[in-house]
Amino acid sequence: MLGFDKEAGWIWLTGKTPRRNCHGEFRKLFTLSGRLLSGEVAVYADSVYRLSVNGKWIGDGPSRSYPEHPVYDRYDVLAALKPGENEIRCLVTSYGESTFQYDFNPDSPSQGGLLLTFQGEGEDGEISFSTGKDWQGRIAPGFRSAVPRISCQMGFEEQYDAREEELNIPWHPVRVVCAAERGPWEDLSPRSVAHFTSDKQNLPRLLRSREVMAPGHIYNIEIKRALMPDDGTSNMISYKALLMGEFWSETEGPASLAPAYSFPGPWFLNGGLVEYTGKKACHVELQKGLNRLVIPLVADRHEGDVTISLDGAEIRESPLWALFDFRDMPGNLPEAAQAMSRDGAKPWNDRIVPVDLKDFTSERDIWNRVFGQRVLREQADVEELEDGGIKVNASGEDVELLFDYGREVLGYTQFRVTAPEGVRLDFYYGEALWKEEIQPTWRNRISLGYTCREGGQTYFSRQRRGFRYLSVTIRRGRGGDVLLYPPEVLLSTYPVENRGEFSSSDPLLNRIWETARYTMRLCMEDVFTDCPAYEQTYWVGDGRIEGAVSAVLFGAWDIFRRSLVLPAESYSRNPLLRSQVPGGWDNVIPAWSLIWIQMIENYYHYTGDRDTVSSQYSVARDVLENYLNLCDNPYGLLKVSAWNFFDWAPIDYNHAIVAYNSLFLYEALRVGIALAELEDDASRAGRWAAKREKLGESFREHFWSGERELFCDSIHENGSRSGSFSQQVNTLALLYGIAGEGQKASLEKILLAPPEGVVRFGTPFALFFLLEALASSGHMEEALAVIREKWGGMLEGGDATFWESFPGFEPEYPTRSYCHGWSSSPAYFLSTYILGIRPMAPGYESVRIAPLPAGGLNRIAGSVPTPRGNISVNLVRDEERFSLRIEKPAGMGGVAVLPEGFKQDFFSGNEYPLRPSETLIFIEGALL
């Protein structure tokens, strides 16, 4: 296995470089004589890299990991090599701060690092080399560093100036930071998950073209960097400050103010209140002469920037911005803000924080430039050519082209354009249209800026983006025709193999299953992610659902394993495990940590991989012990100050004692007992069993309301029982078996018909547990009704992916994210309960096949992958007869179970034993 040789060293640039979002380019020239028989590269970089050999793109990386456990990539590069001179080139971007996919190490001896080893074998013998002093480096031409962050979850907005390609920027010797096994990047291990696809998608359809104009003034002030310049985390920050901008208007009159990404109001202009929603532009009245805009910065948030576009007024000069730190000052900040906007800042001059506008403002805020632009004419002067190109004639105005790719994609954008020098292309991506405009993705700049050199050129974007719609605004500058070819997309996801299948006599269920499969694919990268557009983050709780779904759809055991193992690596950072990994937000969602323990059992259930399960036991054991310590209180319940989240719904959960936290601990203890027994830790298993029984007793005592005959949501800090009752809590109580015998009948009503005043499920994520409770208790008819109503409703608008939340959560739009992995669960239930294929022993050593033609189905067919091979089922019935065909791998035993009302003549009862020697089974019979 190719790794890094002893001569390898971590390298980085010499000289002064940007502290954040630094783009370094590194290369090695080498000569090959004779025919080469093999060529491989091992590579890792901090933070992200793009590797090419002789100008051919090899791959991007690395796989997400923690800096103390870096995961490197290996590539076969033989096809890119040639006799004579060769070049390996690596473009490395060092973020210099954390994201939700990358945990920045502030103790790193350099801003970034690159480690690479090449090894080849040819007719003349072996050749190998590694990164070291003989490499060259430079600041990468074209890439801008001083750009806004895409979001707190992701890195920086991509902006590229192709004119710099012609500057012939020189290469310099590199600095060797340390040896391969030294420094902050220890415990290197090879990537365990397959590399992403690069599947070319169909070209988009041009929906419209129109003439537009960008706002006259755009400002981006990064507050976090000013107030906390050394904070490289993604943690939530408590802000208390004022931002004042002074600008001069030649006239009195209206202006448009688009305060996207900014802090919540109130804002003040010249002593008056500015009314705005935070998502749309608002109209303000400027006075002739000096105008003062004051923005109170009072919020707890990850983001630390204020982004404004101002348009429609004759502003003579850019504003003078000043930032005032009020963190240690009591009192009402909005009152001070209103006074400052009217009378000036003199009383607070001692609180000014120095702000270098060249560093903290950016006129290159692509997203805001597009978001704030206004339409001049609904039809632009463009021609669609026979070869697919779009010619934009030189009318002098900016032209926006809107493309539709037919369904959401996740991948790289590449395009061809012929243009005069200096033409700028502003790309703005979105998942959906709302009122004929791209719906903005909440606090997320899905955008790209490209400045053209003279003539024909191509560009291959560095960032993978999730989107369906793409707006390209062509800003001509000095004029001239522009020829743009519709941007292509290389679909870049985990390379799924569609091993699972499902079809039935219900076209709606078939479409729901197919949509769930595509949704799941777009949320599979090197780990399971929540969504391809909004975050691209691995939220640990989501992994429990996505692991089960991917198991029945794809049998992708490597990504399932990686998604199981990675959360445990956060234990060194937080003894309760972080909620999203490997990001830089030290956040705990107790439900997510405890659901991770469920995921261990789930993984073992499908794979039978005892070694991996054993490797996770010590962390699972310690996490459970830490949560049990938090039950040491007079109530005997889990009491924890954390983000006690489970569902986007008005559950009463902003308290230390929340009902569903104790329920998830109760279930995690059941799993923990099984794991302890598997690991021969009998004494701990016995102690946990006693703790679990006591927790159940405490739960029934403190949360049960005899009056409502339901469990309440929480216990308040004064000891009072919450007056809020939810479907979520009571469904989990029934699902996990904590309810007493006299309570179960009342709880079943919650599943089937929740009474008025009971909080209902708000997201497809939480609804998974309702579907599990219904299916496992024999209410599959009702589960199908929920699937048809909720998921079928999401398909009514023509979407090809499932959403993060149901309509109603977002006040202005149908949902926030239109593709979300936790929404793919119908595929799991249709394959597991309707097709009826489930393992009876870990890794499908034996199987239970119990097809269920519920909901009026008269035909069910499909397959489920297992580590031993696929299992397929085909059930057909009419009014009197049925036939069932089962195909399974040789050596797999188990049982086939006929649905109620089905009868055959060859075996008694409804169960047919599946012999390991059988691979094809036919069962025929009559309906009672």
N, C-alpha and C positions, 0 to 999 in steps of 0.2 A: 504494500500500500504506500503510495507516494505521500511523503510528509515534507518536513523542512530539514535540510541538512545542517550540520554543525556550524557551517560557515555563514548561514543566513543571519541577517541582521535587520532590525526594524529601521526603516529609513523615513526621513521627512525633509522638507524644504529647508534651505538656509536663508538667512536674512529675515527682514521684517515681513510678516504675512498677516492677513486679517485674523482676528481672534475668533470669529465665528463665521460659519459658512465659507470656509476657506477651500478653494478648489485648487488642488495640486495635481500636476501631470508628471508622470515618471516614465522613463523609457530605458530599455537596454537594447543595444545593437549587438548582434552576434552573427558569425558566419558559419554556414553549414556546407561541408564538402561531401560529395557522394550522396547516395540515396538514404533517406532517413526511414527507419522502420517503425519508430514510435516516438511520440512526443507528448508529455504531460506537464501540466502546471498545477501547483498548489498555491493558493493565495488567500490572504485575509487582509482587510484594511479597516481602519477606524476613521470615519464612521461608515461610509459606503463607497463602493468602487464600480468602475466599468472597465473591463479587460478587453483588449483587442490584440490581435497578432497580425502583422502586415496589413493593417487597416481593416481586418475582418473582425466584426463584433463576436466575442466569445461568450461573454456573460456578465451579469451584474450581481452584486452581492454586498456583504456576506449575508448568510442566514442570521436571523436575529438571535442574540445570545447576550448573556451578561459578560462584562469585560474580564472577569476572573475565570470565565469558562468559555473563551471564544471558540467559535465553530468556523473552520475554514472550508473553502471550496476546492474541488479538484476538477480539472477539465482535460479532455483529450483534445489537443490542438494540432494533431498531425496534419489534418487536411488544410490547415492554414499556413503551413511551413513550405519553404521552397529552397532549392539549392542556391548558394550564395549568401548575400546579406539579408538578414531578417531583423525584425523589430518587434519587441514586446512593449506595449504601451498600456499604462494603467492610469485612469483618471480617478482621483480620490477626493472626496469631499469630507472635510472634518466639520461637523456641526458646531462643536464647541459648547453645546448645551444639550439637555435631554429632550427626547420626544416620548411618545407612548410606544415606540418600537425600539428605542435606543436609550440606554442608561449611561449618561456621560460620567466619565471618571475624572474628577477635578485634580487628582494626584498624578495624572499622566505627565511624563517628562517632556512631552511635546504636544503640539496641537492635534496631531494625528499621527498615523503610522501605517506603513505598508510593509508586508512580509510576503515574499514570493520565492518559490523554488521552481526551476525548470529542469526536467530530466528527459533525455532522449537517447535513443539507441539507433545507430545506423551501420552501414557497411564498414565504416572506418572506426567503429567502436562507440563508446558511450560519451555523451556530452551532458554536463549539468552545471548549473550556476544558480546563485541566489541573490537577493537584494543585498547590496553593499556599497562600498565607496565608488565602485566603477559604474554605478548607475547615474543618470542625469535627471534633473527635475526643474520645474518652473511653475509659476502661477499659470493655471490653464487659461489660454486665450479665449475670449468671448464670454465666459461665464461671470455674471455679476455677483458679488458678495453682499453688497449693501442693499438687500431686498427684504421685504417683509416675510415673516413666517406664514406658511400656508394655514396653520392652525396650531393650537397647543399640542395636538396629537401628532402632527407630522412636521417635516422639516421646513425648508425655505422655498418660496416661490421661484420657479425656474425662469431665468431670463438670460438670453444669449444674444450677443452682438457678432454677427458673422463678419463684419468688417475687420475685426481683429485677426481673422485667419490670415490676412495678407500682410500683417505687420512683421512677420518673421521674428517673433519674440525669442531671444536666445535661451539655450539650455545652460544649466549650472550644475556643478557638483552637488551631491546630496549630503545630508548629515546622517550618520549612523547613530540612532538613538540608543540602542542597546542590542544585546544578542537575542536570538529568537526565543529562548526560554527565560528571559529576564523581563524586567519592567512590569507594567500592569496587565499584560496580556499573557497570563500563564495558563497552564492546563489546556493547551490547544487540542482540539479533537476534530476529526473530519465530519463534514456535513452528513447527516443521517437521513435526510429527506430529499427526494428527487428534485432536480432542477426544474424550473418553470418551463412552460410551453412558449412557443413563439408562432402561434397560428394566425395566419393572415385572414382578416375578416372581410366580408363583402363591403364594397365601397358604399358610402352613405348617399342618401337622397338630399338634394338641395331643396329646402322648404321655402326659402325666401331670400331676397336681397333688398337692402334699403340703405339710404344715405343717413349717416348719423354724425353727431359732433360730440367729442369728449368734453367733460367739464373743464372750465378754465383753470381751476386751481385744485390740486390734490395734495393732501398732507397725511403723513403717517408718522405719528410720534410714539416712540416705544417707551412707555412709562416704566415698565419693570426694569429695563436696563438703566434708566436714570436713577431710580430709587434704590435698586438692589443690583448693582452691576456685577457682583460676584456670585449671584444665585444662578447656577446652571441646572437646577432641578426643574421638574414639571409640576411642582407642588402648587396647591392653591395658595394664593397670596391675599392678605387683607390689605386693601388699599384705602387710604384716606388722604387725599391730596386735591389740589385744584390745578387745572390747566387753563391758561388764559392766552387767547390769540387776539392781537390787535391788527386790523387791516383798514386800508383807506379806500373808500368808494367815491368815485367821481360824481356819482349821481345818487339820488334817492329813488328807491324802487324795490321791486321784488327780486328775490334770488332763490335758488334751489340749494338746499343743504342735504347731503346724503351722508348721514353719520353711521355708516356700516361698521360692524365689528366693535362698536364703541361701548362705553360704559352706560348703564341705564341712567335715565334722567333723574331729576330735571336739569335741563341745560338753560343757560341764560344769555340773551343777546341784548346789550344796551339796557339792562335792567328789566327786560321783559322775559317771560317764560317762552321757551321754544317747545312746541308740541311735536313730538315724533314718536314712532313706534319702535325704532331701533332696527327695522328691517327695510324701511322704504324711505325714499327722499321726502323731505317736507319743505314747505315754502316759508320763507322768512322775509321781513321787510328791513332793508338796509337804510340807514340814514346817510345823507351826504357828509363826507368827511370821515372821521375816525369811528370805527365800530369795534366793540369789544365782545368777544364770545368767551364765556367762562363755563367750563365743564367740571362739575364735581366728580371726583373719582372715588366713589364710595361703593365698594363691592368686595366680595370674596370670589376670586376667579383665577384661572390659570393664565389666561391671556393678559398681556400687559401693554396693549397698543390702542391708540385712538386713531381712527382712520376717518378722514373727512374729505368730501369733494364739495366744492362751492362753485356755483355756476349761475350765470344770468345777470351778473352785475359788472360794472366797469371798475374792477379793482385795480388800482394803480400799481400796487406792489404786494409782494408776498407778506403774509402776517409775521409779526414778531411774536414768537411763542415764549411763554414763561411757565415754569412748573413750580408749584409751591407745596412743600411737605407739611401736612397737618396731622401726621400720625400720633404725635404726643399732645395734641390739643383737644380738649373736650369742647362740646358745643355743637351747634347745628351748622353743618357745612353748607347746605343749600342757601342759608341766609347770608353767609359770608360770600358765597358765589354770586348771588344777586347783587350784593353791594359792590363787589369788585367789578362786575360787568357794567355797573352804572358810574362808579366814582373812581375806578382805577385801583392799582395794587399797592400803592405806597404804604398803607398800614401793615402790610404783610411782606415787605421786601426782605426782612430778615429770614424768611422761610424759603427763599428762592433756591431751587436746585439747578446747578449749571446744566444746560442742555446744549450740546453741539448739534445744530440743525443739520449739518452736513452728514452727521452720523445717525441722527434720530429721525429725520424726515426723508421721505422718498417720493419723488415725482414718478418713479418707476413702479408704482403700485398698480399693476396691470388689472387686477380684479376690480379695484375701485374705479379705474378709468372706464371700464366697460359697464359696471353697475350704475355709474352716474351719468352715462351718456344719454343724449336726447335724440329723438328721431326727427330728421329734417324732411325726408321724403320716403314714402312707403315703398317705392320701387326705384332701385338703382340701375344705372346703365351698365349691364353686364351681358356677356354672351356665353352660352354653353356650347363648347366646341365638340366636334365629332370624336376627338380622342379623349373626351372626358374633362378637359381643362375648362376653367372658367376665366374668361377674359374680363377684367375690370377696366373699363375705359377711363381715360384721364379727364375726369370732370372737375377735379379739384377738391371734392368732398370725400370724407371717410366713408367706406362702404362696409356694411356688416353682412356676412353670409351665414345663414343658419342651416346646419346639417343635422339629419336624423339617421342614426345607425340602425334603427329598427328594433333594437333591444339593448339593454345595458351590456357594456363590455368592461373588462379590466385589462389594460395593457398600455403599450407604448404607442405614441402618435408619431408618424413619420409623413413628411410632405415634400413636394417639389414646388418650387416657385421661381418665376423669372420676373425680376423687378429692378427698378433703378436703385442706386445706392441710397440707404437711409430710410427706405420704406419700412414701416413697423407693422408687424402682425400681432394682434392681441387675441389670444385664444382663451375662451371662457367656456368651461365644461359644466354640464348639469345632467341630473338624472331624469328630470321631468319638466314639462311645460305647464305653466300656470298662468291663465289669462293671456295665452300666446307668447309669454316670455319665459325664459329659463328660470325655473324656481331656484333661488339661491340656496346653496347648502349651508346650513346653520354654522356661522362662525368658521367658515372654511373657504380659502381662496383656491379653488380648483382652476388654475389659470396658467398661462405660459406666455412669455413675451419674447419675440424674435425680431431682431433688426437685420435687414437684408444688406448684403454687399451687392455690387453691380452684377447683373446677369443672372444666369441660371444657377440654382443651388438646391441642395436637399438638406433636410435636418431630421435627426432621429432623437426624439426626446429622451431625457434621462429618467424621468419619473413615470411610474406606472399609475394611471388614473382610472377611476371608475366613473363611467358616464354613459348616457345615451345620446344626448344632444350636444352639439359643439357650435359655438358662435365664433367666427373668425372675423375680426374687424381689421380692415386694411387701411392704414393711415399713411397717405401718400407723401406727406411732406412737400417736396418741390414738384410733385406731379409725375406724370408718365403712366403708361399702361402697365398693368400687373396681370400676369398669368399664373393662376394658382390651380393646382390639381387637388381634388378632394382628398383630405388627409386620410391615410390608411391607418389601420390599427392592427397591431400584433397582439392577439389575445395572450396574456401572460398570467397563467395560474398554475397551481399544482397539476401535473399531467394525469388527470383522472382517466380511469378505464371504466366505461359504462357496463359494469358486470351485472348490476341489479337492473331488473325490468319489472314493469307492472302495467297491466291493462285489464279492463273490466267492461261490462256492458253499460257503464255510466261514462259518457264522454267528459263530463265535468270532473269526475274524480281522476280520470286519465290525464286531463290537462293540469290539474292541481299537482299530481305526482311529477309530471314532466317539469313544471315550473319550479317545484321544490328542488328538483335535481339540478337545474341550471343555477338557481339561487345559491345552492350549496357550493357548486363549483366556483362561483365568483368569490366565495368567502373561504377559499382554501389556497393558502400561499405556502410558506414554509411551516406555518402552524395554522390552526383555525383562526379566522379573523371575524370581527363583527360585521363589517361592511366594506365594499371596495371603494366607496367614494368618500364618505364622511370621516372615517377614522383609520381604517386598515389596522386595527388594534386587536390584540388577542386579550379579550376579557375572559377570565378563567371560568366564570359561570356559564358563558356561552358554549365553552368547549364540551361541557357535559352533554348538551343536546347535539351539537355538531358532530361529536364523536359517534354517538348512536346513529345519527342519520347517515354519516359517511360510511359506517360499517355496513349498512344494508344496501347502500347505493353503489359503492365503489370498492369496498374491501381495501382501503388505503391504509394499511396498518402502520406504515412508517410515519406518516403525518399524525396519526392518532397517538402513536407512542411519543413523538416529540412534544405534542401538545399536552401530554400527561406529565412528562418529565420536567419541562421548563418551569412550571409554577413552583416546584419544589426548590429551585435554585434561588427563589426570592426569600427563602426562610432566613438566610443570613442577614437580610435587610429588615424583615419584620416577622416576629414569631407567630403571627396569625396568617401569614402569606399575603402578598399583594394581590389586589383585585385585577390588575392588568400587568402583563409581563411581556418583555423585560423593561418596561418604561421607567421613567424617572419620577413618577408620582408615587410617593409613599402612602398609598391609600389602601384601606382594608374594607371590603364588603364581607361581613361574616358569612352570609349565605353563600357567596362565591367560594370561600375557603372550604366550607363544609360540603358543598356540591362537588368540589374537586376530589374529596374522599370518595364520593359516589362514583366519580369518573374512574378511579382505580379499579373498583369492582366491575364497572361497565367494560373497561378495556380487557380485563381478565376474562370476563364473560364471553367476549367475541373472539379473542386471540389465543387464550390459553398460555400466554407468555408469562410463565411463573417468574423468570429471572427479573424482568422489568418490574413486576409487582413487588417482588421482594426488595428491590433496590429503592422503592418508594416508601417502604414500611416505616423506616426510622423517622422520616419527616412527618408522615401521617400520624404516627404515634405521638410525636412531640406536639404537633398542632392540636390533636385531640386533648392531650393533657393540659395544654395552655387554655383551651376553651373550657375545660372542666374546672380549672382554677377560677374562671370568671363566674362560675355558678356558686361560689362560696359566699353566699349572701342570705339574708333571712328568708328570701323567697325560694331559694334552691333552683333558680332559673338563670339562664344565660343573661348576664348583664354586661353590656359593652358599649362604650362610647366610640362609635364608628359611623360610617355611612351605612345605616341599617336599611339598605335598599333591597327590593326584590322585584317590584313591578312599577311601571309608570301608571300609577293609579292613586287615588286619594286615600290610601291606607294611613292609619294613624301610627307612623313608624318613627317619628322624630323623638324617640325616647331611648333610654338605655336598655329597658326590658321590652323586647318586641317578640310577639308570640311566634312568628315564623322562624326567628333565629333559634329558639329552643327546639322547634320542630325539626329544623335541619340538623341540629346537634343530635337529637334523638335518633334520626335516621343514620347520621354519620357514625354514631356509636354502634349501631347494628352492623354496619360495614366493618368498622374497626374490630369488633369482636371476631368476625369471620376472618379478617386478615391476621389477627393475633393467633387464632387457632391454626391458620395456614403456616405461620412462622414458628409454631410450637411455643408461643408465649402464653401458656395456659393461665398463669396467675393473673396476668394483666387482663386477659379475656374475662375471667371471673369477676375481677374488680369492676371492669367496665359494664358488665351485665348488671351488677348491683347499682352502679351509678345511673344507668339507663332507666332501670325500674323506678328509682327515686325521682329522676327527672320527670318521668311520666306522671307520677303521683302529684308532684308539685304543679305541673302544667294543668292537670284537671282541676286541681284545687283553686288555683289563682286566676285562670283565664275563663273558666266556664261561667256563663250567666244562666241561672235557672229560669229567669224571667224570659229571656230571648231564646233559650235552648240552643245557644251558639257559643263558640269561643270568641272572646273579644280580641282586638288587635294588639293591645299593649297594656303595660302597667305604668302609670305616670309617676313622676318623681315624688309626688306627695303620697304615694301609696294607693291612690284611687285607681279603679279599673276603667279602662277606656270605654267610652260610649260608642265607639266605632266597631262595626262588625263587617268582615269581608269574606268574599268567596275564597280568596287566596288562603287565608289562615285555616278556614274550616275544611277546604278541600285537602290541604296538606295533612290535617289532623286525621282525616279519614284514610288518605292514601298511606300514611306511615303507621297506622294502627294504634295511635295513641289514645283514641277515644274509647270511653268505656262502653259496655254493652248497651246501657240505656241511652247513650248519646248518639249511636250510629244512625238510627232511623232519622233523627232530626238533621244530621249532617248530610245524609243522602239527598234531602230536599234542596240543599244548597247546590249540589251538583246538577240537579235536574230542573229546578225552578227556584232560583234565589228570590226571596221576598223583597218587597220594596224597602229601600233604605240600606240594603246590604251592598257594600262596595263590590263592583264587578271587575273581572279581569280586564287589564288595559293593554296588554301586549301579547303577541304570539309566543314570546318566551314563557311567560307565566302560564299561558293557556296550555302549554305542553303538560303541565302537572295535572290540570283538569282532564285532559284527554287520557293521560295515564291512569288517573283514578277511574274514569268511566270505563275504559277498555278493560282494565284488570278486574273490575267488579261485574263484568258481564253486560255493560250498557253500551255496546258498540254501535247500536242503532243511534243512540243519542250523540255519541262521539262523531259519527258520520254527519249528523245534522249540523254540529258545530263546525266541522271542516267545510261542509258545503256552504254554510252561511258566511263564515268569517273569511276563509281563504278564497272561496268563490267570489265574494264581494270585491276582493282586491284585483281580480281578473276582469271585472266589468269594464274598466277603463282601457283595456288592451295592454296592460303591463305584462312583461315576460319574466318578472322577478317578484318576490314577496317582500313586504315592507317591514320596517322596524316596529311600527305601532299602527293601531287601527285608527280610522278617522275620529277626531275628537281630541286627541292628545295635543296636536299642534293647533294653535288657535287660528292660524291663517291658511295653512296648507293641509292637504290630506294626511301627510306624514312627514317626518324629518329625513329619513333614509329610505330609499325605495328598493334597496336590496340588502337584506340582513339575514345572516346565517341562522339566527335563532328562529327564523320564520319558516324554515324548511322541514319542520317536524311532521307535516302530513305524510311525507314519503316514508318516514319511520313507521307510523301507525298503519298505513295501508299495507306495507310489506310485512310488518310483524304480526298484525292482528287480522287483517282481511286475507292477505295471502297466507298468513298463519305460520311463518317459518321462524322458529326460535331455538337457540341452543339449549339442550338439557344439561350438558356438561361443558366446562370451559373449553373454548376453541372448537366447538361443534364436534367433540368426541362422540356425542350422540345428539340427536335432534328431535324436536317435537314439531310435527307438521299438522296444523289444525286450521285449514282454510275455513273462512266464515263469510258466506254470501249474505251479509247483512244489508240493510238499506235497499232491498229490492233487487240486488244483483243476481243475475242468472249465469254470469260468466266471470271467472277470475283466472288470470294467467300471469306468470312472471317468474322471476328468479332472484335469489339472494346469494351474494358471494360469501364464501367461508375460506379460512386458510387451507382447507383440504380440497377446495373446488366449489363450483356452483351447485346450488339446489334449485330445481325448478318445479313449479306446480301449475297444473292446468285443471280447473274445475268447471264443468259445464252442466247445467241442469235445465230441464223443462218442467212442465206441470206434473210429470209423473216419474221421470227417470233422471239419473245423474251419472256422470263418469268423472273419475279423478285419476289423473296421471301424475306420477311423482318420479323425478329423476334426481339421483343423489350420487355423491362420490362413493366409490368402493371403499369398504372398511368402516363406513359410518353407520352406526346403529341408531335406534330410537323408536319412535312410535308415530303412527298417523292416526289422527283423531277426526272422525266424521262429525259434521255439525248435527245439532239436534234435529230430529225428523228425517235423517238419512238412514237407510237400512240396506244391508247387503247380505248375501247368503253364504259367504265363505268364512266368516269369523263371527264370534258372538260379541255382542255389545258394540260400542262405537270405536274401539281402539284396535288398530292393526299394528303388530310389532314389525319394525323395519329391521330386517336382518342385514348384518354388515356385508354379506356376500351379494345382496341385491343392489342393483343400480337403477333399474327401471321397474316401476310398480304401477299396475292398472287395477283400479277398484271401480266396480260398477254396481249399481243397485237402484232401489226405488225410493220414492219419497212417501213418507207416511201421510 
